[in-house]
Amino acid sequence: MEKLASFIFYKIMKWKMIGDFNSDTIKKCVVIAVPHTSWHDFYLGLLIRRVNRVKISFMGKKELFKWPLGWYFKKVGGIPLDRTSGQNKVEAIAKEFEKRDELRLTLAPEGTRKKVSTWKTGFYYIAKAANVPIIMVAFDFGKKRVVISSPFYPTDDIDKDLQFMYGFFKGVKGKIPEYSFEPDA
């Protein structure tokens, strides 16, 4: 499957990959994929996992895991999330890291496929609570490339950390360019 994924990614789609997941040393991390502008991001993420030979999970609202596609989302690494209000979701997700020997969890900090100028910060607090690094992944449809960062360990200065992470995604264009992430000035 890796050869087929590589053929599709590199030869048919004509994309490039910059960086890797250091999967031999980084067994647990929060992966943020930006910008999230289209359903195309899902299959691109699946291809990236295959090309890199790395197991990466994702969370989705529990409703996605019902018939008819629930079995498929679980098969490709999906973890259902109950988004009922009144729960400490950050703590619940951080506990998933404790339960597993290996968990690379992808989240979309924009929280939607529409245009936003600030991120939801749950991913940041999950990484802090689980004591794991954040790996940033840019889906740059404009330049047909995926850029994977080195592991970033959040500090206690969220504003400074967010500015650093926003900088990683500067100029990156999503599948729907007008929805691409651009931070507030």
Protein Blocks (a to p, Z undefined) as FASTA:
>chain_A
ZZmmmmmmmmmnopaceddehlmmmmbdcddddddfbfklmmmmmmmmmmnopacddddd
fklmpcfklmmmmmnopacddfbehiafklmmmmmmmmpmbdcddddfkopabdcfbdcf
klmmmmmmnopacddddddfknopadddddddddfblklmmmmmmmmmgoiacfblmlpc
cddZZ
